Amino acid sequence: MTAKTHAAHDHQPANGTAPQNAATPVEPLYERVDLDRYAVLHGGPVGYVEHVHPVFVCYVGHPYHQADEVAQVHDFHEAVKTVLHRAVATRRAQ
């Protein structure tokens, strides 16, 4: 299954100019792994976001069946940020 991955450099600023570091490769933030599920990446998979209408469910952990639900939000990009922040905080606490 081929999936489109998205990174921070995929988004254009509001004024339409390209970011100064556009040529610098950036690690993908997420990739689609199932119909309604995305793996959140930070040096490898750190969690998942699953769309269960009307919310996006945030999971931290890998693989999916061992991940813990940590939040439910209404915005996909907020869900990705939630998973990243929680995963980083969990790594620092260990």
N, C-alpha and C positions, 0 to 999 in steps of 0.2 A: 504494500500500500504506500503510495507516494503522498506525502503531506507537505503543505506549504508551511515553512517556519517563519516566524516573525521576530524581528529584533528591534531594538530601540532606534536604530537608524532607518527603519522603514517609514517612520513618521516624518512628514515635512513640517517645518515651522509655519506659523500662521502667515508670515510675510512672504512665503513662497520661495525663500532662498534656501539653498542646501546647507546643512550643518557643516562647520569647518572641518570636522574630522570624518566626513562622509566616506573617504577612501579607506579609513581604518576599519578592518573587519570587526564586527561586534558579535558576541555570542548570542545565539537565538534565545529569546525569553520563553517561548513555548512552541510546541508543535502538536498538531492534531494526531491522536493515536486511536481514536474510535469515533463513531458517529457524533456523539455529544460529549466527548472527553478530550482534554488537552493535557499533555505532560508539561509541567513547568520545569525549565532547565536553568541550572546554575552550576556549571562544571559537571553536568550530568543531571539526570532527573532528581528533583527534590520534592516533588509533589504533583498534584493534579487539580484541574478545575473541570467540573462536570456540570453541564447545563441541565437543570431539572426545572423546567418552566414553572414559575416565573423567576427563579433565582439561579445563581451560579454557586455550586457547593465547592468549598475549598478544602483540600486534603493535603496534609504534609506527611511525607514518607514515601518509600519506594520498596518494593513494587506496590501496585495499586491496592491489592487485597490486604496489604499490611499497613496502609496509610490511615492516618487518623483525621477525621473531620474536625476542622478548626473554625470554620465560619460559613455563613451564607450571605451573599451580597447580591445586589441587583445590577451591577455593572461588571462586564467581563474583565476589563483592564484593571479594575480595582481588585477583582478576585485574583488575578495573576500577581499583583503587588502584595496582596495579603499572604499568599503562599510563599513568595520569595522572602518577605520580611520574617515570617514565622519560621521558615526553614533556616535562615541565617541565625536568628536568635537561638534556635534549638541547637545548632552546631556550636555556637559560642558558649552555651551553658554546659556543654559536655566537656 
